[in-house]
Structure formats: C-alpha cells, structure tokens
C-alpha cells in the first residue's frame, strides 16, 4: 500500500475516506475498481515554499476540508488544492470540534481557524505558554472542554473561559493529560488518558467515575489515544499495544488484579460488606454498603482484602444477628466487625448452613453428617451431630412442611423432619437409586416454592404420593435431559432462575418467566469462556447478581444495565480470492468507486472456486463468534454455524 511511512495520525471524513499523516508525508487511501486500497500522497500538491514537511501530528476532517498539523505549519486539503498556514514559533495542537478547527500556537494561545485566518478566541492568550492536548464538547450545548496537560480543565462558552475544578486535577498534574473523548449517552462523561497513570472517566460535575491503570489489566499506563466503539467500549492505544475496556458492561470481574485469590465458594452480604468464602481464606469487599449502592463503573476502584484470623480454606457463610458464621476446613468461626472467634473445632469441613426462621439453632452440613449449633446468652455453641447422618452434606433447603432436605455429593438425598425441642433427635429418611435418583451428585434447591434436585441426569422433583423423584419439565425441557448435568440452580429476587447446566461442560443460563413458561438465554454469559462451573449465585435487592466462578473469579452482573452489543452486528467480507493461486478479485473496501453495478466482475467458468475471507465487528467475546454462510444462487439453505473465517 505504501512503504516506509510511519503513520502518526488519521481521520475519516463524512464520505468514509481515510486520511493519514506521518513522518514527512500525508495523504489518503483510495480504493481501486477491485476494492483494494491504494495510498495517494498529497505532498505533490504542497505550495512551492513548503515542499519539505516534518512529522504530521494530527489530522482533522471537517465539512470544509481536511487539516494536517506539523510543528511548523497547518495544511488544508479541500479536494483540489492545499492551503498552508505557517508560524514563527510552533503549532502545538490541532482539534476539530463541532466542525470548528482549534489551533494552539506557542506564544500566541488558543485560536480558531475561521475562513482563511487564525483568530485568537476570547481569553485564549492565557494558554500562550501552556500545553493543551484535549479539546472536546463539554455537553450538548455550545460549550467546549479544554484540557491542559498539567494545569487542569477549563470551559469555553464562546465568550469566556472559566476554570472547571475536578477530582482529577491532582491526578492530571502528576500523570499528564494527553488525549480524551466525550462518551456517548445521556449523561455527560469524558474518558481522559494520561501518559503516566492510565485513564479516568470524569462526569459533568467533575467527579471521577472510574479509574483504570495497568494494575487493573491495561497493557500500559501510557496511553496515546482513546476511541469509543459502537458497543460503547473504549479502545486504548497504549505504549505496549491495544486495550479494549468495556466501561458500560453489565459484567464486572474480580480476580487477582483486585486482590482476590482462590476459588470462590460462597458469597454473603453482611452489614453492608460483601464476604466471600474461598479456597485461599475469607475475603471482604467494602466496609459499608458501598458495593451495593454505587454505580457499576466505580467497582474497579474497590479491592478485596483477606480477613485475618481464619486459617486455611473456607467453604460456607451464614449471617445471623450481627454475626457472620464461617465454615472452614477445620471448624466454624464467628466474625463480628473485625473480631474473629472460633465457635467449635471440627475434624471435617463445613459446607453449608441452614437456620429455620425465628429459631435459635442452626444446622450445618459437614463432610460426615449434619451438626447443630445453638445460641445461648448471645453466644453460639456446638450441640452435637444429628443421629443417623454421616453423609457428605453439600446443600440444605427447608421444605414447606418444615422438613430439611440435604443434598449430598454421592449419597443421595436425606430428609430431616426437625424436632424443635431436641434437634439432635430429628427423624431422618434417606433416598437413593430406588427412589428415582441417579448415581452421584444430588443437590437440593428450593425453586418456586418446591423442592428440586440437581443431578448428573437432569432435574428431578419429589412426588410425595409415590415417594419418588421424577423428571421435572416445569422449568424447561432441556433441564430434564438424562444426559444433562445440573451443577447449580437458584432463583433470584426478581424471580428469574439461574442454572449451570449442560452435557459435559456446563453453560450458564438465566431463565425468565414469559407466558407461563421459562425463556432461557445464555447472553450475556456466553462470553464467559473461562467459567467452567458456578459455585454460588447471590442476588441483591437492586438487581445486582454476584457469581462465584470456578475459574477463580467473582462476577458481578447488573441486570439494570442493558446489554450494549448490537443485536444484528454486521459481518464484513474482507477479501475474495480465486483458487488455485488465491489471486484477489475483491479487496474488501466499500466505496462509491467500488459499489457500482457496472463494475460487477464476470468470472470464467474455470475460476469457479472462490475463497471468501470475513470477520464480525462484535468484540464482546471474539473467540465465541460464529458464522452462517449462504451463497445466493447456489445454496438453498444456510450452512451450519462455524467459527471458521
């Protein structure tokens, strides 16, 4: 296309033409009749006294021409010739905002290009010796956002310039503002990049809404350029490659970058803070109700911390009367504020808790049966182990008749008819293969006020008349498949049902009741390619759902945020070639010069083997993108879905 050109800037005009600037060169890309792009240099059009130029730092496209900035001159291409403006000092910045060209000139200040003349804006002289790198729309009015490198933000309303104080002033002073973009959407926000500290998102009141740097996953803290795509994600050109940040995503991921480590097993909110039992100990997020109430975008600024005083891996959590009970591999602990005390030492792990409403005792499922805790004088103590239970108890749910249903990892289901006066003497009944249960896992869940059993052979429901477990299709036929594993099931506060299910490797689904049946959808979770299984799902009153992933990550899903990916995103054909030889007959560029019916190619019969290369412009989970193909005039139906491109 072009050789030895270092491209430092580019812009696209209203006709879709790409204009480029680089070291000693600028021009545009023009497609030929086959759709291939060719570089057309504009330097031959330069005036005689400016034939030699230096680095082109910015390119700005407007309705009245395309502008190119070097340190010593500004050039405008109007489609037929070039006009140049020179300086006795240097031009430091060029921007096009609302079709207005702004120019920073050292020793002069901030100017606009009006017609063919540079005019100093009111108050613009104050920037005569200031580095200003960001000019953006301030809001939906005619105001402009002026960002200096280290001296703060200003607002220009066309007549006056005023200081705009923000929470990021010290951050910009230390880390040097370099580029930015005004974000789309009803709320005024800007994404502002620096050369030392990553990026912040600032709102119209000057508050920092989000901060991102290398510690949170960016490739580098030095960012040269920010671009917002149509899915409202940000592309950051860093000193070490490209980063894509989904700032408006309904999903937030917590992992080692936010100081969480291990496999999360249980999630509980207690006294405003979020606690997570994990293989590496007990973790805590937030000291007040901040993680519940604050916007999704602010969560990246919070980090987990390990709670001291509980050794080893933790399995289960239960909040009761100002205390948090924690089951770990060797006992049960209580956490009150920052105070940790052991309630009882046990020889086996404690996997789950269940407290009947209004009762002063708690059942705890362990690796060798069901134990009972009792509260006396505001203190919890171990009463003992329930007689006739030795199973590996992983789940406990309460039935409508007051019974407890225990789910085990490989020993069927256990029913406990509780004795309120003497819980240790509660009646126990056991169910296994003779009662319709498959071998292996049988976990108990309470969905829509009825008992459900998740197993390796689909979903089962208890038939009280027959005293057997039978397939249950009330939630969806796909869950009753005898080859489907139901690894996890729960119902959130909105009534939606979450299921980790599937043949072999499970997938995460969310079912919503529509017209008396459940509509199950994988989106937006189909992108979670690393999540092999879910160990816990907790819903909050504000529509937020937390997921404990077996991939050593915690996921936060905000159901209030609409998925921003396009429902019908385009698939672009990038190239068509002839086989054998693979010679190009179309280069993939759409332009008026190419999209012309008179230019349709008619190929000889011997060239009837073609190779089509294509890609989808959806970036939520590029590895999961799949395609269907149909060749008009040849294929009667669409071919099977494939990931091949």
C-alpha positions as CSV (number, residue, x, y, z in Angstrom):
1,X,0.0,0.0,0.0
2,X,2.8,2.4,1.0
3,X,6.4,1.9,2.1
4,X,8.5,3.4,4.9
5,X,5.6,5.6,6.2
6,X,5.3,5.9,9.9
7,X,1.6,6.7,10.5
8,X,1.1,9.0,13.5
9,X,-2.4,10.3,12.8
10,X,-5.5,9.5,10.8
11,X,-9.1,10.7,10.3
12,X,-12.2,9.7,8.4
13,X,-14.2,12.3,6.5
14,X,-18.0,12.2,6.0
15,X,-17.6,10.1,2.8
16,X,-15.7,7.4,4.6
17,X,-12.3,8.3,3.2
18,X,-9.2,7.6,5.3
19,X,-6.7,10.4,5.6
20,X,-3.2,9.6,7.1
21,X,-0.3,11.7,8.4
22,X,3.2,10.6,9.2
23,X,6.8,11.4,9.0
24,X,7.3,13.9,6.2
25,X,4.1,12.6,4.4
26,X,0.3,12.9,4.4
27,X,-2.4,11.7,2.0
28,X,-5.4,9.4,1.8
29,X,-6.5,5.8,0.9
30,X,-8.4,5.3,-2.3
31,X,-9.9,2.0,-3.4
32,X,-9.4,0.7,-6.9
33,X,-12.0,-1.0,-9.1
34,X,-11.5,-4.3,-7.2
35,X,-11.8,-2.9,-3.8
36,X,-8.2,-2.8,-2.9
37,X,-6.9,0.3,-1.1
38,X,-4.1,2.4,-2.6
39,X,-2.3,5.2,-0.8
40,X,-2.4,8.6,-2.6
41,X,0.1,11.2,-1.4
42,X,-1.0,14.8,-1.2
43,X,2.5,16.2,-0.8
44,X,2.8,16.9,-4.6
45,X,0.0,19.5,-4.0
46,X,2.1,21.4,-1.4
47,X,2.9,25.0,-2.2
48,X,6.4,25.5,-3.6
49,X,7.7,27.1,-0.5
50,X,6.6,24.2,1.8
51,X,7.7,21.1,-0.2
52,X,9.5,19.6,2.8
53,X,7.5,18.9,5.9
54,X,8.2,17.3,9.3
55,X,6.1,14.9,11.4
56,X,2.3,15.2,10.9
57,X,0.9,15.0,14.5
58,X,-2.9,15.5,13.9
59,X,-5.4,15.0,11.1
60,X,-8.8,16.6,11.4
61,X,-11.7,16.1,8.9
62,X,-14.4,18.7,8.6
63,X,-17.1,19.6,6.1
64,X,-14.9,22.5,4.8
65,X,-11.7,20.4,4.4
66,X,-9.2,18.1,5.9
67,X,-6.5,19.6,8.1
68,X,-3.0,18.3,8.8
69,X,-0.7,19.7,11.6
70,X,3.1,19.7,11.8
71,X,5.0,21.8,14.3
72,X,5.8,24.5,11.8
73,X,2.6,24.5,9.6
74,X,-1.0,23.6,9.2
75,X,-2.3,22.4,5.8
76,X,-5.9,22.2,4.5
77,X,-6.9,19.9,1.6
78,X,-10.2,20.9,0.1
79,X,-10.3,18.2,-2.6
80,X,-8.4,20.0,-5.2
81,X,-5.6,22.0,-3.6
82,X,-3.8,22.7,-0.4
83,X,-3.6,25.9,1.6
84,X,-0.9,26.4,4.3
85,X,-0.6,28.5,7.5
86,X,2.9,29.0,9.0
87,X,4.1,30.1,12.4
88,X,7.2,31.9,13.7
89,X,7.1,29.7,16.8
90,X,5.3,26.3,16.7
91,X,1.9,24.9,16.5
92,X,1.3,22.6,19.5
93,X,-2.2,21.1,18.9
94,X,-5.0,20.9,16.3
95,X,-8.6,19.7,17.0
96,X,-11.9,19.7,15.2
97,X,-14.9,20.0,17.5
98,X,-18.5,20.6,16.1
99,X,-16.8,21.4,12.7
100,X,-14.7,24.2,14.3
101,X,-11.0,24.0,14.0
102,X,-9.0,24.9,17.1
103,X,-5.2,25.6,16.9
104,X,-2.7,26.0,19.7
105,X,0.2,28.3,18.8
106,X,3.1,28.8,21.1
107,X,3.5,32.4,22.3
108,X,0.1,33.3,20.9
109,X,-2.5,31.0,22.6
110,X,-5.7,29.1,21.6
111,X,-7.1,30.2,18.2
112,X,-9.8,29.1,15.8
113,X,-9.4,28.8,12.0
114,X,-12.2,31.0,10.6
115,X,-12.3,31.1,6.8
116,X,-8.7,31.5,5.9
117,X,-7.5,33.3,9.0
118,X,-6.4,32.3,12.5
119,X,-8.3,34.2,15.2
120,X,-7.5,34.3,18.9
121,X,-10.5,33.2,21.0
122,X,-11.6,35.4,23.9
123,X,-9.2,34.6,26.8
124,X,-7.2,32.3,24.6
125,X,-3.9,34.2,25.3
126,X,-3.7,32.6,28.7
127,X,-2.7,29.4,27.0
128,X,0.2,31.0,25.1
129,X,2.8,29.1,27.1
130,X,0.6,26.2,28.2
131,X,0.5,22.6,26.8
132,X,-3.1,21.9,25.8
133,X,-3.8,18.5,24.3
134,X,-7.6,17.9,24.7
135,X,-10.5,19.9,23.3
136,X,-13.9,18.2,23.3
137,X,-17.6,19.1,23.5
138,X,-18.4,20.0,27.1
139,X,-22.1,19.0,27.0
140,X,-25.0,19.2,24.5
141,X,-24.7,23.0,24.4
142,X,-22.1,25.1,22.6
143,X,-19.6,24.9,25.4
144,X,-16.1,23.3,24.9
145,X,-14.0,21.2,27.2
146,X,-10.3,22.4,27.3
147,X,-7.8,20.0,28.9
148,X,-4.3,21.2,29.7
149,X,-1.5,18.8,30.2
150,X,-0.8,19.5,33.9
151,X,-2.7,22.7,34.8
152,X,-6.3,21.5,34.9
153,X,-9.5,21.7,32.9
154,X,-11.3,24.8,31.5
155,X,-14.6,25.5,29.9
156,X,-15.1,27.8,26.9
157,X,-18.6,29.1,26.2
158,X,-17.8,31.1,23.1
159,X,-17.2,34.3,25.1
160,X,-15.4,33.4,28.3
161,X,-13.0,30.8,29.6
162,X,-13.6,29.5,33.2
163,X,-11.7,27.0,35.3
164,X,-13.5,23.7,35.8
165,X,-12.3,22.1,39.0
166,X,-12.4,18.3,39.2
167,X,-11.5,15.5,41.5
168,X,-8.8,14.5,38.9
169,X,-6.8,17.8,39.0
170,X,-4.0,16.4,41.1
171,X,-4.1,13.2,39.1
172,X,-3.6,15.1,35.8
173,X,-0.9,17.3,37.3
174,X,1.1,14.2,38.3
175,X,0.3,12.0,35.3
176,X,-0.1,14.4,32.4
177,X,-3.3,14.5,30.4
178,X,-2.7,13.6,26.8
179,X,-5.9,12.5,25.0
180,X,-9.6,12.2,25.6
181,X,-13.1,11.6,24.1
182,X,-16.6,12.6,25.2
183,X,-18.6,9.5,25.8
184,X,-22.0,8.8,24.1
185,X,-25.1,8.5,26.2
186,X,-27.5,10.8,28.0
187,X,-25.0,11.6,30.8
188,X,-22.1,14.0,30.3
189,X,-18.9,12.0,30.8
190,X,-15.4,12.0,29.3
191,X,-12.7,9.3,29.1
192,X,-9.4,11.0,29.7
193,X,-6.0,9.4,29.1
194,X,-2.6,10.2,30.5
195,X,1.0,9.4,29.8
196,X,1.8,8.1,33.2
197,X,-1.3,6.9,35.2
198,X,-3.7,5.2,32.8
199,X,-7.1,6.7,32.3
200,X,-10.0,8.2,34.3
201,X,-13.6,8.8,33.5
202,X,-14.9,12.1,34.6
203,X,-18.5,13.3,34.8
204,X,-20.1,16.7,34.2
205,X,-19.8,17.6,37.9
206,X,-16.0,16.9,37.8
207,X,-16.2,13.6,39.8
208,X,-14.1,10.6,39.0
209,X,-16.5,7.8,38.0
210,X,-13.8,5.3,37.1
211,X,-10.0,4.9,37.2
212,X,-8.1,2.3,35.1
213,X,-4.4,1.5,35.0
214,X,-2.0,-1.3,34.5
215,X,-2.8,-2.9,37.9
216,X,-6.4,-3.4,36.6
217,X,-5.4,-5.0,33.3
218,X,-4.3,-2.3,30.9
219,X,-1.2,-3.1,28.9
220,X,0.5,0.1,29.9
221,X,-0.2,3.3,31.9
222,X,1.0,5.4,28.9
223,X,-2.0,6.0,26.7
224,X,-1.7,7.8,23.3
225,X,-5.3,7.7,22.1
226,X,-8.9,6.8,23.2
227,X,-11.7,5.7,20.9
228,X,-15.3,4.7,21.7
229,X,-16.8,2.0,19.5
230,X,-20.5,1.4,18.7
231,X,-20.8,-1.1,21.6
232,X,-19.7,1.7,23.9
233,X,-16.4,0.1,24.8
234,X,-13.1,2.0,24.7
235,X,-10.1,1.2,22.6
236,X,-6.9,2.5,24.2
237,X,-3.7,2.8,22.2
238,X,-1.0,2.3,24.8
239,X,2.7,2.3,24.7
240,X,2.6,-1.5,24.7
241,X,-0.3,-2.4,22.4
242,X,-4.1,-2.0,22.3
243,X,-6.5,-2.5,25.3
244,X,-10.3,-2.7,25.0
245,X,-12.3,-1.6,28.0
246,X,-16.0,-2.3,28.4
247,X,-16.7,0.6,30.8
248,X,-20.5,0.3,30.3
249,X,-20.7,-3.5,30.6
250,X,-23.2,-5.2,32.9
251,X,-20.4,-7.5,34.0
252,X,-17.5,-6.7,36.3
253,X,-14.8,-9.3,37.0
254,X,-12.9,-9.5,40.4
255,X,-9.7,-11.6,40.4
256,X,-6.1,-11.2,41.4
257,X,-6.0,-7.7,39.9
258,X,-8.4,-6.7,42.7
259,X,-6.6,-8.7,45.3
260,X,-9.0,-11.7,45.2
261,X,-7.3,-15.1,45.1
262,X,-8.5,-18.7,45.0
263,X,-11.7,-20.5,44.1
264,X,-14.8,-18.6,45.5
265,X,-17.4,-20.9,47.0
266,X,-19.9,-18.9,48.9
267,X,-21.0,-15.2,48.8
268,X,-22.9,-13.3,51.5
269,X,-23.6,-9.7,52.2
270,X,-23.2,-8.9,55.8
271,X,-23.6,-5.4,57.4
272,X,-23.0,-3.7,54.0
273,X,-19.8,-5.5,53.1
274,X,-19.5,-8.4,50.7
275,X,-17.9,-11.6,52.1
276,X,-16.6,-14.4,50.0
277,X,-15.6,-17.9,51.3
278,X,-12.8,-19.1,49.1
279,X,-10.0,-21.7,48.9
280,X,-7.5,-19.1,50.0
281,X,-9.5,-17.9,53.0
282,X,-12.2,-15.4,53.8
283,X,-12.3,-12.2,51.7
284,X,-14.1,-9.0,52.2
285,X,-15.1,-6.2,49.8
286,X,-16.1,-2.8,51.2
287,X,-16.5,-1.6,54.7
288,X,-20.0,-0.2,54.2
289,X,-22.9,-0.6,51.8
290,X,-20.8,0.9,49.0
291,X,-20.5,-2.1,46.7
292,X,-24.3,-2.4,46.8
293,X,-25.3,1.2,46.1
294,X,-22.6,2.7,44.0
295,X,-22.6,2.6,40.2
296,X,-21.2,-0.4,38.4
297,X,-18.3,1.6,36.9
298,X,-16.9,2.6,40.3
299,X,-16.3,-1.0,41.3
300,X,-13.0,-1.3,39.6
301,X,-11.7,1.1,42.3
302,X,-12.5,-1.3,45.1
303,X,-10.3,-4.2,46.1
304,X,-10.8,-7.3,48.3
305,X,-8.9,-7.9,51.4
306,X,-8.2,-11.1,53.3
307,X,-9.8,-11.4,56.7
308,X,-7.2,-12.3,59.3
309,X,-7.8,-15.0,62.0
310,X,-9.3,-17.8,59.9
311,X,-6.6,-20.2,58.7
312,X,-6.9,-22.2,55.5
313,X,-9.7,-22.6,53.0
314,X,-13.2,-21.6,53.8
315,X,-16.4,-23.2,52.4
316,X,-19.6,-21.7,53.8
317,X,-21.1,-18.5,55.2
318,X,-24.2,-17.5,57.2
319,X,-25.3,-14.1,58.5
320,X,-27.3,-14.1,61.7
321,X,-28.0,-11.4,64.4
322,X,-25.0,-9.2,63.7
323,X,-22.6,-12.2,63.3
324,X,-21.2,-13.9,60.3
325,X,-20.6,-17.6,60.7
326,X,-17.8,-19.1,58.6
327,X,-17.3,-22.8,58.0
328,X,-13.7,-23.7,57.1
329,X,-11.8,-27.0,56.7
330,X,-11.3,-27.5,60.4
331,X,-14.1,-25.7,62.3
332,X,-16.7,-22.9,62.5
333,X,-15.9,-19.3,63.3
334,X,-17.8,-16.1,64.0
335,X,-16.9,-12.7,62.6
336,X,-18.2,-9.5,64.3
337,X,-16.9,-6.4,62.7
338,X,-13.1,-7.1,62.7
339,X,-13.2,-9.6,65.5
340,X,-12.9,-13.3,64.7
341,X,-13.6,-16.1,67.2
342,X,-13.7,-19.8,66.9
343,X,-17.1,-21.4,67.8
344,X,-16.0,-25.0,67.5
345,X,-13.3,-27.1,66.1
346,X,-14.3,-29.9,63.7
347,X,-12.4,-32.7,62.1
348,X,-14.1,-32.2,58.7
349,X,-15.1,-29.3,56.5
350,X,-18.4,-27.4,57.0
351,X,-20.0,-26.9,53.6
352,X,-23.4,-25.2,54.3
353,X,-25.7,-23.7,56.9
354,X,-29.4,-23.5,57.4
355,X,-31.3,-21.6,60.1
356,X,-35.1,-22.1,60.4
357,X,-37.0,-18.8,60.7
358,X,-37.1,-17.5,64.2
359,X,-35.1,-20.3,65.7
360,X,-32.1,-20.2,68.0
361,X,-30.4,-23.1,66.3
362,X,-28.6,-23.6,63.1
363,X,-27.9,-26.8,61.1
364,X,-24.5,-27.1,59.4
365,X,-23.7,-29.6,56.7
366,X,-20.3,-31.2,57.0
367,X,-18.3,-33.9,55.3
368,X,-19.6,-36.6,57.7
369,X,-23.1,-35.5,58.5
370,X,-25.3,-32.8,60.0
371,X,-24.3,-30.9,63.1
372,X,-26.3,-28.5,65.2
373,X,-25.3,-25.1,66.7
374,X,-27.4,-23.4,69.4
375,X,-27.4,-19.8,70.7
376,X,-27.5,-19.2,74.4
377,X,-26.8,-15.9,76.1
378,X,-25.9,-14.3,72.7
379,X,-23.2,-16.9,72.1
380,X,-23.3,-19.8,69.6
381,X,-22.0,-23.3,70.7
382,X,-21.9,-26.7,69.2
383,X,-24.7,-29.0,70.4
384,X,-23.6,-32.1,68.5
385,X,-24.1,-34.2,65.4
386,X,-27.5,-35.4,64.2
387,X,-28.1,-39.1,64.8
388,X,-28.0,-41.3,61.8
389,X,-26.3,-38.8,59.5
390,X,-22.8,-39.5,58.1
391,X,-23.2,-38.2,54.5
392,X,-21.1,-35.6,52.7
393,X,-23.8,-32.8,53.0
394,X,-23.3,-30.1,50.4
395,X,-26.8,-28.3,50.4
396,X,-29.6,-27.8,52.8
397,X,-33.1,-26.4,52.0
398,X,-36.2,-26.1,54.0
399,X,-39.4,-27.7,52.8
400,X,-43.0,-26.3,53.2
401,X,-43.8,-28.9,55.8
402,X,-40.8,-27.9,58.0
403,X,-38.6,-30.7,56.8
404,X,-35.0,-30.2,55.8
405,X,-33.7,-31.7,52.5
406,X,-30.0,-32.4,52.5
407,X,-28.1,-32.8,49.2
408,X,-25.0,-34.9,49.0
409,X,-22.1,-35.3,46.6
410,X,-22.7,-39.1,46.0
411,X,-25.0,-40.5,48.7
412,X,-28.5,-39.4,47.5
413,X,-30.9,-37.1,49.4
414,X,-31.6,-37.1,53.1
415,X,-34.9,-35.8,54.6
416,X,-34.8,-34.5,58.1
417,X,-38.1,-33.9,60.0
418,X,-36.9,-31.5,62.6
419,X,-37.6,-31.9,66.3
420,X,-37.8,-28.3,67.6
421,X,-37.3,-29.4,71.2
422,X,-34.4,-31.7,70.5
423,X,-32.9,-31.1,67.1
424,X,-30.4,-33.9,67.5
425,X,-33.2,-36.4,67.7
426,X,-34.9,-35.3,64.5
427,X,-36.2,-38.1,62.3
428,X,-34.1,-39.0,59.3
429,X,-35.1,-40.6,56.0
430,X,-32.8,-41.4,53.1
431,X,-33.5,-41.6,49.4
432,X,-31.3,-43.2,46.7
433,X,-31.4,-45.0,43.4
434,X,-34.5,-47.0,44.4
435,X,-36.4,-43.7,44.7
436,X,-35.5,-42.4,41.2
437,X,-32.2,-40.7,41.9
438,X,-29.3,-41.1,39.6
439,X,-25.9,-42.2,40.9
440,X,-23.5,-39.4,42.1
441,X,-24.4,-35.8,42.9
442,X,-27.9,-35.0,44.2
443,X,-28.0,-31.3,45.3
444,X,-31.2,-29.8,46.8
445,X,-32.7,-26.5,45.7
446,X,-35.9,-24.6,46.5
447,X,-37.4,-23.1,43.4
448,X,-40.9,-21.6,43.0
449,X,-41.8,-23.0,46.5
450,X,-41.0,-26.5,45.6
451,X,-38.1,-28.9,46.1
452,X,-35.8,-29.5,43.0
453,X,-32.9,-31.9,42.8
454,X,-29.9,-31.2,40.5
455,X,-28.1,-34.3,39.3
456,X,-25.9,-35.8,36.6
457,X,-29.1,-37.0,34.9
458,X,-31.1,-33.8,34.8
459,X,-33.6,-32.1,37.1
460,X,-35.8,-34.1,39.5
461,X,-38.8,-33.3,41.6
462,X,-40.2,-35.2,44.6
463,X,-43.5,-36.9,44.1
464,X,-44.9,-37.2,47.6
465,X,-47.6,-39.7,46.6
466,X,-45.2,-42.1,45.1
467,X,-42.3,-41.2,47.4
468,X,-40.0,-41.0,44.4
469,X,-38.1,-38.4,42.5
470,X,-39.3,-37.9,38.9
471,X,-38.1,-35.7,35.9
472,X,-39.4,-32.2,36.2
473,X,-40.0,-30.2,33.0
474,X,-41.7,-27.2,34.6
475,X,-38.6,-25.1,34.2
476,X,-37.8,-26.2,30.7
477,X,-37.5,-29.5,28.8
478,X,-33.7,-29.1,28.3
479,X,-33.2,-29.5,32.1
480,X,-34.8,-32.9,32.1
481,X,-32.4,-34.4,29.6
482,X,-31.0,-37.5,31.3
483,X,-27.5,-36.6,29.9
484,X,-27.6,-33.1,31.3
485,X,-25.8,-32.2,34.4
486,X,-27.5,-29.6,36.7
487,X,-24.4,-28.3,38.5
488,X,-26.1,-25.4,40.1
489,X,-29.6,-23.9,40.4
490,X,-31.0,-20.8,42.2
491,X,-33.8,-18.2,42.0
492,X,-33.0,-14.5,42.4
493,X,-35.2,-11.8,43.9
494,X,-36.8,-10.9,40.6
495,X,-38.0,-14.5,40.2
496,X,-35.5,-15.3,37.4
497,X,-33.8,-18.7,37.6
498,X,-30.1,-19.3,37.1
499,X,-28.8,-22.7,36.0
500,X,-25.3,-24.0,35.4
501,X,-26.3,-26.9,33.1
502,X,-25.4,-28.9,30.0
503,X,-23.9,-32.0,28.6
504,X,-20.3,-32.3,29.5
505,X,-19.0,-28.8,30.1
506,X,-21.9,-26.8,31.5
507,X,-23.1,-23.4,30.4
508,X,-24.6,-20.6,32.5
509,X,-28.3,-19.8,31.7
510,X,-30.8,-17.4,33.0
511,X,-34.5,-18.2,32.7
512,X,-37.3,-15.6,32.8
513,X,-41.0,-16.5,33.0
514,X,-42.7,-15.5,29.8
515,X,-46.3,-16.5,29.0
516,X,-46.4,-19.3,31.7
517,X,-43.1,-20.8,30.6
518,X,-39.4,-20.0,31.1
519,X,-37.3,-18.4,28.3
520,X,-33.7,-19.5,28.8
521,X,-30.9,-17.3,27.5
522,X,-27.2,-17.6,27.7
523,X,-26.4,-14.0,26.8
524,X,-24.6,-12.0,28.1
525,X,-22.9,-15.0,29.7
526,X,-21.9,-16.9,26.6
527,X,-18.8,-14.7,26.6
528,X,-17.5,-16.1,29.9
529,X,-15.5,-18.7,28.2
530,X,-13.2,-19.4,31.2
531,X,-16.1,-20.1,33.6
532,X,-16.3,-23.9,33.8
533,X,-18.8,-24.0,36.7
534,X,-20.5,-21.8,39.2
535,X,-20.4,-22.5,42.9
536,X,-22.7,-19.8,44.2
537,X,-25.1,-17.1,42.8
538,X,-26.4,-14.3,45.0
539,X,-29.0,-11.7,44.0
540,X,-29.3,-8.3,45.7
541,X,-32.4,-6.1,46.1
542,X,-31.2,-3.6,43.5
543,X,-31.0,-6.1,40.6
544,X,-27.3,-6.9,41.0
545,X,-26.2,-10.6,40.9
546,X,-22.9,-12.0,42.2
547,X,-21.5,-15.2,40.7
548,X,-18.7,-17.3,42.3
549,X,-16.9,-18.8,39.3
550,X,-14.8,-21.9,39.4
551,X,-12.2,-20.1,37.3
552,X,-11.0,-18.2,40.4
553,X,-13.0,-15.1,39.6
554,X,-16.0,-13.4,41.0
555,X,-18.5,-11.9,38.6
556,X,-20.9,-9.1,39.2
557,X,-23.9,-8.8,36.9
558,X,-26.1,-5.7,36.9
559,X,-29.4,-6.6,35.4
560,X,-30.3,-2.9,35.2
561,X,-27.7,-2.3,32.5
562,X,-29.0,-3.2,29.1
563,X,-26.5,-5.3,27.0
564,X,-24.9,-2.8,24.6
565,X,-23.9,-5.2,21.9
566,X,-25.7,-4.9,18.6
567,X,-28.4,-7.5,18.1
568,X,-27.6,-7.6,14.4
569,X,-23.9,-6.7,14.1
570,X,-22.5,-6.9,10.6
571,X,-20.2,-9.5,9.2
572,X,-17.7,-7.9,6.8
573,X,-16.3,-9.7,3.7
574,X,-12.7,-8.6,3.7
575,X,-11.4,-10.3,0.6
576,X,-12.5,-12.6,-2.2
577,X,-9.8,-14.7,-4.0
578,X,-9.7,-17.3,-6.7
579,X,-8.5,-20.8,-6.0
580,X,-5.9,-22.1,-7.0
581,X,-3.4,-19.3,-6.9
582,X,-5.5,-17.3,-4.5
583,X,-5.4,-14.1,-6.6
584,X,-7.6,-11.3,-5.3
585,X,-10.7,-10.3,-7.2
586,X,-12.1,-8.0,-4.5
587,X,-10.1,-6.3,-1.7
588,X,-12.9,-5.7,0.7
589,X,-13.3,-1.9,0.5
590,X,-16.8,-0.4,0.3
591,X,-16.7,2.9,-1.6
592,X,-18.6,4.7,-4.3
593,X,-15.8,3.8,-6.7
594,X,-16.4,0.1,-5.9
595,X,-20.1,-0.2,-5.1
596,X,-21.1,0.3,-8.7
597,X,-23.2,-2.3,-10.6
598,X,-21.3,-1.6,-13.8
599,X,-18.1,-2.9,-12.1
600,X,-19.5,-6.4,-11.3
601,X,-17.0,-9.0,-12.3
602,X,-17.9,-11.9,-14.6
603,X,-15.5,-14.8,-14.0
604,X,-14.7,-17.5,-16.5
605,X,-16.0,-21.0,-15.5
606,X,-12.6,-22.3,-14.7
607,X,-12.4,-19.8,-11.8
608,X,-15.5,-21.1,-10.1
609,X,-13.6,-22.0,-6.8
610,X,-13.5,-18.9,-4.6
611,X,-12.2,-18.1,-1.1
612,X,-14.2,-15.7,1.0
613,X,-12.5,-14.1,4.0
614,X,-14.7,-12.4,6.5
615,X,-15.0,-11.1,10.1
616,X,-17.6,-9.9,12.5
617,X,-17.3,-6.5,14.2
618,X,-18.5,-7.8,17.6
619,X,-15.8,-7.7,20.2
620,X,-17.7,-8.9,23.4
621,X,-16.2,-12.4,23.0
622,X,-14.4,-12.7,19.7
623,X,-13.4,-16.3,20.3
624,X,-17.1,-17.2,20.6
625,X,-18.2,-15.5,17.3
626,X,-19.8,-17.9,14.8
627,X,-20.9,-17.5,11.3
628,X,-23.5,-18.9,8.9
629,X,-22.9,-18.8,5.2
630,X,-25.2,-18.9,2.2
631,X,-24.1,-18.4,-1.4
632,X,-27.0,-16.9,-3.4
633,X,-27.8,-18.9,-6.5
634,X,-26.1,-22.0,-5.2
635,X,-27.1,-22.8,-1.6
636,X,-30.7,-23.4,-0.9
637,X,-30.3,-23.1,2.9
638,X,-27.9,-21.5,5.3
639,X,-25.0,-23.8,6.2
640,X,-24.2,-24.9,9.7
641,X,-22.7,-22.5,12.2
642,X,-18.9,-22.4,12.2
643,X,-16.2,-20.4,13.9
644,X,-14.0,-20.6,10.7
645,X,-13.3,-17.3,9.0
